[in-house]
Amino acid sequence: MAGQLTRRFQLCYLCAAMLVALCVTPALGQSSLGVQARLLPESTVLRSRDDALSLHLALSQAAPFRVRMLATPPRLVLDVNTLDWTEAPLGTEMPRGVSAVRMGHLPDGWARMVVDLNAPLALRQSEQRVDPETGQAVIQLDLRRVTLEEFEQRAGDETAFAARTSPALLNPDAATLPRTPDAKRKPLVMLDPGHGGIDPGAERGGVREADIVLDFARELREVLLRRGVFDVGMTRNADVFVSLDGRIRAARAAGADLFLSLHADTVPEGIASGTVIYLLGDEASDDSAAYLAERHDRADMLAGVDLSRNTDDIARVLMSVAWQDTAPRASALAEALIGGMAEAGLRLHRRPVQSGAFTVLRAVDMPSALIELGFMSSPRDLANLQDPVWRQRMAEAIADGLEQWRESDLAQEALRRQ
């Protein structure tokens, strides 16, 4: 009987996962990757000069990206999240120092460019710049000539990098590339700075929520990467609008293991102050939670995003079954984060863990939480949010909580497998 129940649960969970995938798949006629940014080929240039190489990749809007150097043979590998390579930007003539350029898409939705190099080059600078008027973005990569020994020291581990990668795209001559065991892969935290672009979020005295949470996300990312326990992704790294579903798609495309949405909202004076962590709930835990959930969805409606969902009775049942596995992990995540903040002596809301129908938390396949770092309607919270010392304390406290949660989650996973 127990085995039958287990198999039934697994079947329902699988159905729910398939349903979720279908819910976030674009309609026929659109890219199957849920493309958010378009390539601007007329402004994209790959240029070599003397002992240097530069790539100027122009996009219709900012997009998450990652870059890596690989050896044997020397290659530059650039991944851009949900980007379409429909129009090849470089033509047929290769610049000096480049033997070939390949472009394609990975199974997880990232777009990849591989540049085969004729000489060992090291990455000197990588950045993304966004035009504040047009919203268009440029990913700029600059490389310089180095010795072969230095290049091999800097180049990444190709075996590890090849996990979840198409061998033909990374190396056309390779038959297969071994996958890295999951146990060796660092868990990926997807940081989601709320609002952005046409949606500035809360505003107080010329201070915008979208700017505050983006700055904090960058600081938190540095803390996490420095500690070396987690890999980190971001749903946005510039002042751009990303829809709520787009944020979830970005997390899934990156293979995120957990999702943290960062906010610093306002509510009517006197109602809220201190840090709160919200979890997904069908019913709001109080009026403030209901107000905030509605306010977050409003940005998508203003941007013309379709908020329709597959919410028939069967979908609700399947989603609730899948959520039974993820919800306890999300709850443990919230408690661990609050514990880290409390140990750091940071001020918490009188009810530090609450729930609400936040659309951005509706991914049933990963633990998700929304952190209200503070409320800009509270003068004390607003001062903290602008204080670099306080932000550093908060970033370290969140990192502490994530590490505590990770240890506990691994222990629970071992028990679940018994």
C-alpha positions as CSV (number, residue, x, y, z in Angstrom):
1,M,0.0,0.0,0.0
2,A,2.8,2.4,0.9
3,G,4.5,1.6,-2.4
4,Q,1.3,2.3,-4.3
5,L,0.9,5.7,-2.6
6,T,4.5,6.6,-3.3
7,R,4.2,5.7,-7.0
8,R,0.9,7.6,-7.2
9,F,2.5,10.7,-5.6
10,Q,5.4,10.4,-8.0
11,L,3.1,10.2,-11.0
12,C,1.1,13.3,-9.8
13,Y,4.3,15.1,-9.2
14,L,5.5,14.3,-12.7
15,C,2.2,15.5,-14.1
16,A,2.5,18.7,-12.2
17,A,6.0,19.3,-13.4
18,M,4.9,18.8,-17.0
19,L,2.0,21.1,-16.4
20,V,4.3,23.8,-15.1
21,A,6.5,23.5,-18.1
22,L,3.5,23.9,-20.4
23,C,2.3,26.9,-18.5
24,V,5.5,28.8,-19.1
25,T,6.0,27.7,-22.7
26,P,5.3,30.5,-25.2
27,A,2.6,30.1,-27.8
28,L,3.3,28.5,-31.1
29,G,4.9,30.9,-33.5
30,Q,7.1,32.4,-30.8
31,S,10.6,31.1,-29.9
32,S,10.5,28.0,-27.8
33,L,12.9,29.6,-25.5
34,G,10.7,32.4,-24.2
35,V,13.1,35.0,-25.7
36,Q,13.2,38.3,-23.8
37,A,16.1,40.0,-25.7
38,R,16.8,40.3,-29.4
39,L,20.2,40.5,-31.0
40,L,21.0,43.8,-32.8
41,P,23.3,42.4,-35.6
42,E,24.0,45.8,-37.2
43,S,25.6,47.0,-34.0
44,T,27.4,43.7,-33.0
45,V,31.1,43.5,-33.8
46,L,33.9,41.0,-33.2
47,R,37.2,42.7,-33.7
48,S,40.9,41.8,-33.2
49,R,43.8,44.2,-33.0
50,D,47.4,43.5,-32.3
51,D,47.4,41.1,-29.3
52,A,43.8,41.7,-28.3
53,L,40.3,40.7,-29.1
54,S,37.0,42.5,-28.3
55,L,33.3,41.4,-28.7
56,H,30.6,44.1,-28.8
57,L,27.3,42.3,-28.5
58,A,24.3,44.6,-28.9
59,L,20.9,43.5,-27.5
60,S,17.4,45.0,-27.5
61,Q,17.5,44.9,-23.7
62,A,19.6,43.7,-20.9
63,A,19.9,39.9,-20.3
64,P,21.7,37.7,-17.8
65,F,25.1,36.5,-19.2
66,R,28.1,34.4,-18.2
67,V,31.5,34.0,-19.8
68,R,34.1,31.4,-19.6
69,M,37.5,30.6,-21.2
70,L,38.3,26.9,-22.2
71,A,41.5,25.3,-23.3
72,T,42.6,22.6,-25.8
73,P,41.9,24.4,-28.1
74,P,41.6,27.9,-26.7
75,R,38.0,29.1,-26.8
76,L,35.8,31.9,-25.5
77,V,32.3,30.8,-24.4
78,L,29.6,33.3,-23.9
79,D,26.1,32.3,-22.7
80,V,23.2,34.8,-22.7
81,N,19.8,33.9,-21.1
82,T,16.8,33.6,-23.4
83,L,18.4,35.2,-26.5
84,D,17.7,34.4,-30.1
85,W,20.5,33.9,-32.6
86,T,18.1,34.1,-35.6
87,E,20.3,36.6,-37.4
88,A,24.0,35.6,-37.4
89,P,25.9,38.8,-36.4
90,L,29.3,38.2,-37.7
91,G,29.0,37.2,-41.3
92,T,31.4,34.8,-42.9
93,E,34.7,36.7,-42.5
94,M,36.5,35.9,-39.3
95,P,38.7,38.6,-37.7
96,R,42.4,37.8,-37.3
97,G,43.0,35.6,-34.3
98,V,39.6,33.8,-34.7
99,S,39.3,30.5,-36.6
100,A,35.5,29.9,-36.1
101,V,32.4,31.1,-34.4
102,R,29.5,28.9,-33.5
103,M,26.1,29.9,-32.1
104,G,23.2,27.8,-30.8
105,H,20.9,27.1,-27.9
106,L,21.4,24.8,-24.8
107,P,18.6,22.5,-23.6
108,D,18.0,24.8,-20.6
109,G,17.2,27.9,-22.7
110,W,20.6,29.7,-22.6
111,A,22.0,30.9,-26.0
112,R,25.6,30.1,-26.5
113,M,28.4,31.6,-28.6
114,V,31.7,29.8,-28.9
115,V,34.7,31.7,-30.4
116,D,37.6,29.5,-31.4
117,L,40.9,31.4,-30.8
118,N,44.1,31.0,-32.7
119,A,46.1,32.1,-29.7
120,P,45.9,32.1,-25.9
121,L,43.9,35.1,-24.8
122,A,42.7,36.0,-21.3
123,L,39.5,37.9,-20.4
124,R,40.5,41.4,-19.3
125,Q,37.1,42.9,-18.9
126,S,33.4,41.9,-19.2
127,E,30.5,44.2,-18.6
128,Q,27.0,45.0,-19.7
129,R,26.0,48.6,-20.3
130,V,22.4,49.8,-20.7
131,D,21.2,52.9,-22.5
132,P,18.9,54.7,-20.0
133,E,16.9,56.2,-22.8
134,T,16.4,53.3,-25.2
135,G,16.8,50.4,-22.8
136,Q,19.1,48.7,-25.3
137,A,22.2,46.9,-23.9
138,V,25.7,46.0,-24.9
139,I,27.7,43.1,-23.6
140,Q,31.4,44.1,-23.9
141,L,34.1,41.5,-23.7
142,D,37.8,42.5,-24.0
143,L,40.6,39.9,-24.1
144,R,44.4,40.3,-24.2
145,R,47.2,38.0,-25.3
146,V,48.9,35.9,-22.5
147,T,51.3,33.1,-22.4
148,L,50.0,29.5,-22.9
149,E,50.9,28.7,-19.3
150,E,48.9,31.6,-17.9
151,F,46.0,30.8,-20.2
152,E,45.9,27.1,-19.1
153,Q,46.0,28.3,-15.4
154,R,43.1,30.7,-16.0
155,A,41.0,28.5,-18.3
156,G,38.1,26.6,-16.7
157,D,37.7,22.9,-16.2
158,E,36.1,21.8,-19.4
159,T,34.6,18.6,-18.0
160,A,32.7,20.4,-15.3
161,F,31.7,23.2,-17.7
162,A,30.3,20.6,-20.2
163,A,27.6,19.4,-17.9
164,R,24.2,20.0,-19.5
165,T,26.0,21.3,-22.6
166,S,25.5,20.1,-26.2
167,P,28.9,18.5,-27.2
168,A,28.5,19.5,-30.8
169,L,28.1,23.1,-29.9
170,L,31.0,23.2,-27.5
171,N,33.3,21.0,-29.5
172,P,32.2,19.8,-32.9
173,D,34.8,17.0,-32.9
174,A,33.8,15.6,-29.6
175,A,31.5,12.5,-29.5
176,T,30.4,12.8,-25.9
177,L,31.5,14.8,-22.8
178,P,31.1,13.3,-19.3
179,R,28.7,15.0,-16.9
180,T,29.6,16.3,-13.6
181,P,28.0,14.3,-10.7
182,D,25.3,16.3,-9.0
183,A,26.9,15.9,-5.7
184,K,29.8,18.0,-6.9
185,R,27.7,20.8,-8.3
186,K,27.2,23.9,-6.1
187,P,23.5,24.7,-5.6
188,L,22.5,27.8,-7.6
189,V,20.7,30.6,-5.8
190,M,18.7,32.8,-8.2
191,L,18.4,36.4,-6.8
192,D,15.5,38.3,-8.1
193,P,15.8,42.1,-7.6
194,G,12.1,43.2,-7.7
195,H,10.7,45.8,-10.2
196,G,12.9,47.6,-12.7
197,G,12.5,49.5,-16.0
198,I,9.0,50.9,-16.3
199,D,8.2,49.7,-12.8
200,P,10.4,51.6,-10.3
201,G,8.6,50.0,-7.3
202,A,8.2,52.1,-4.2
203,E,9.6,55.6,-4.1
204,R,10.4,57.8,-1.2
205,G,12.3,61.1,-1.4
206,G,13.8,60.4,-4.8
207,V,14.9,56.9,-3.7
208,R,13.5,54.0,-5.9
209,E,12.9,50.5,-4.6
210,A,14.1,49.0,-8.0
211,D,17.6,50.7,-7.5
212,I,17.9,49.7,-3.8
213,V,17.2,46.0,-4.3
214,L,19.4,45.8,-7.4
215,D,22.3,47.3,-5.5
216,F,21.7,44.9,-2.6
217,A,21.4,41.9,-4.9
218,R,24.8,42.7,-6.4
219,E,26.3,43.0,-2.9
220,L,24.6,39.7,-1.7
221,R,25.9,38.0,-4.9
222,E,29.5,39.0,-4.1
223,V,29.1,37.7,-0.5
224,L,27.8,34.4,-1.6
225,L,30.4,33.9,-4.4
226,R,33.2,34.9,-2.0
227,R,32.1,32.2,0.4
228,G,32.1,29.6,-2.3
229,V,29.2,27.5,-1.1
230,F,26.6,28.6,-3.8
231,D,26.6,29.7,-7.4
232,V,24.5,32.8,-8.0
233,G,22.3,34.0,-10.8
234,M,20.2,37.2,-11.2
235,T,17.0,37.7,-13.0
236,R,18.1,41.2,-13.9
237,N,21.4,43.1,-13.5
238,A,20.3,46.4,-14.9
239,D,17.3,48.8,-14.6
240,V,15.1,46.8,-16.9
241,F,11.6,45.4,-16.7
242,V,11.3,41.6,-16.4
243,S,7.8,40.1,-16.1
244,L,6.9,37.8,-13.2
245,D,6.8,34.8,-15.4
246,G,10.0,35.9,-17.0
247,R,11.7,35.9,-13.6
248,I,10.6,32.3,-13.0
249,R,11.7,31.2,-16.5
250,A,15.1,32.8,-15.9
251,A,15.5,30.8,-12.7
252,R,14.5,27.5,-14.4
253,A,16.7,28.2,-17.5
254,A,19.7,28.6,-15.1
255,G,18.9,25.4,-13.3
256,A,18.3,27.3,-10.0
257,D,17.9,25.3,-6.8
258,L,16.2,28.1,-4.9
259,F,14.7,31.5,-5.6
260,L,14.9,34.6,-3.5
261,S,12.9,37.7,-4.6
262,L,14.2,40.9,-3.0
263,H,12.0,43.9,-2.2
264,A,11.7,47.0,-0.1
265,D,8.1,48.1,-0.5
266,T,5.9,50.7,1.1
267,V,2.6,50.1,3.0
268,P,0.3,52.6,4.7
269,E,2.1,54.4,7.5
270,G,2.4,52.6,10.8
271,I,1.5,49.2,9.5
272,A,4.9,47.6,8.9
273,S,8.6,47.9,9.6
274,G,11.5,45.5,9.9
275,T,12.4,42.5,7.7
276,V,9.7,40.1,6.6
277,I,10.0,36.8,4.6
278,Y,6.9,35.9,2.6
279,L,6.1,32.4,1.4
280,L,3.5,31.3,-1.2
281,G,0.0,31.0,0.2
282,D,-3.4,30.9,-1.4
283,E,-4.6,33.3,1.3
284,A,-2.7,36.3,2.6
285,S,-1.6,36.1,6.2
286,D,-2.8,39.7,6.8
287,D,-3.9,42.8,4.9
288,S,-0.4,44.0,4.3
289,A,0.5,40.7,2.5
290,A,-2.6,40.9,0.3
291,Y,-1.8,44.5,-0.5
292,L,1.8,43.7,-1.5
293,A,0.9,40.7,-3.6
294,E,-1.7,42.7,-5.5
295,R,0.8,45.6,-5.9
296,H,3.5,43.3,-7.4
297,D,1.1,41.9,-10.0
298,R,0.0,45.4,-11.0
299,A,3.4,46.1,-12.7
300,D,2.8,43.2,-15.1
301,M,-0.7,44.5,-16.0
302,L,0.7,48.0,-16.6
303,A,3.3,46.6,-18.9
304,G,0.6,44.7,-20.9
305,V,1.7,41.2,-19.8
306,D,-0.9,38.5,-20.0
307,L,-1.6,37.4,-16.4
308,S,-3.9,34.6,-17.4
309,R,-3.1,31.2,-15.8
310,N,-4.2,27.6,-16.2
311,T,-6.2,27.5,-13.0
312,D,-8.8,24.7,-13.7
313,D,-9.6,22.2,-11.0
314,I,-7.2,19.5,-12.3
315,A,-4.3,22.0,-12.5
316,R,-5.0,23.1,-8.9
317,V,-4.9,19.5,-7.7
318,L,-1.7,18.7,-9.5
319,M,0.1,21.8,-8.4
320,S,-0.9,21.2,-4.8
321,V,0.5,17.7,-4.9
322,A,3.8,18.9,-6.3
323,W,3.8,21.8,-3.7
324,Q,3.6,19.2,-0.8
325,D,7.2,18.3,-1.5
326,T,8.5,21.9,-1.9
327,A,6.5,23.7,0.7
328,P,8.3,22.2,3.8
329,R,11.7,23.1,2.2
330,A,10.6,26.6,1.5
331,S,9.3,27.0,5.1
332,A,12.7,25.7,6.4
333,L,14.4,28.2,4.2
334,A,12.4,31.0,5.6
335,E,13.2,29.9,9.2
336,A,16.9,29.6,8.5
337,L,17.0,33.1,6.9
338,I,15.2,34.6,9.9
339,G,17.6,32.7,12.2
340,G,20.6,34.2,10.4
341,M,19.2,37.7,10.7
342,A,18.3,37.3,14.3
343,E,21.8,36.1,15.2
344,A,23.2,39.2,13.4
345,G,21.0,41.4,15.6
346,L,19.0,42.8,12.7
347,R,15.6,44.2,13.3
348,L,12.7,41.9,12.2
349,H,9.0,42.5,11.8
350,R,6.9,41.4,14.7
351,R,5.7,38.5,12.4
352,P,8.8,37.8,10.4
353,V,7.4,34.9,8.4
354,Q,4.2,35.4,6.5
355,S,2.4,34.2,3.3
356,G,0.6,35.6,0.3
357,A,-0.4,34.9,-3.2
358,F,2.7,36.2,-4.8
359,T,2.9,35.2,-8.5
360,V,6.7,35.3,-8.5
361,L,6.7,32.5,-5.9
362,R,4.6,30.1,-7.9
363,A,7.4,27.8,-9.0
364,V,6.5,24.5,-7.4
365,D,9.8,22.9,-8.4
366,M,12.2,24.9,-6.2
367,P,12.0,26.5,-2.7
368,S,11.1,30.2,-3.1
369,A,10.8,33.1,-0.8
370,L,10.2,36.8,-1.0
371,I,12.4,38.9,1.3
372,E,11.1,42.4,2.2
373,L,14.4,43.8,3.4
374,G,12.5,46.7,5.0
375,F,9.7,49.1,4.2
376,M,10.5,52.4,2.6
377,S,7.4,53.8,4.4
378,S,9.3,53.4,7.7
379,P,12.0,56.2,8.1
380,R,14.2,53.8,10.1
381,D,14.0,51.1,7.5
382,L,14.7,53.6,4.7
383,A,17.8,54.8,6.5
384,N,19.0,51.2,6.9
385,L,18.4,50.4,3.3
386,Q,20.7,53.2,2.2
387,D,23.3,52.4,4.8
388,P,26.2,50.3,3.3
389,V,27.1,48.9,6.7
390,W,23.6,47.7,7.4
391,R,23.4,46.2,3.9
392,Q,26.6,44.3,4.4
393,R,25.3,42.9,7.7
394,M,22.1,41.8,6.0
395,A,24.0,40.2,3.1
396,E,26.2,38.2,5.5
397,A,23.1,37.2,7.6
398,I,21.3,35.9,4.5
399,A,24.4,34.0,3.5
400,D,24.6,32.5,7.0
401,G,20.9,31.5,6.8
402,L,21.3,29.9,3.3
403,E,24.3,27.9,4.5
404,Q,22.4,26.6,7.5
405,W,19.4,25.7,5.3
406,R,21.7,23.9,2.9
407,E,23.1,21.7,5.6
408,S,19.7,20.9,7.0
409,D,18.2,20.3,3.6
410,L,20.9,17.8,2.7
411,A,20.3,15.9,5.9
412,Q,16.6,15.8,5.2
413,E,17.2,14.7,1.6
414,A,19.3,11.8,3.0
415,L,16.3,10.8,5.2
416,R,13.8,11.1,2.4
417,R,15.9,8.6,0.3
418,Q,15.9,5.9,3.1
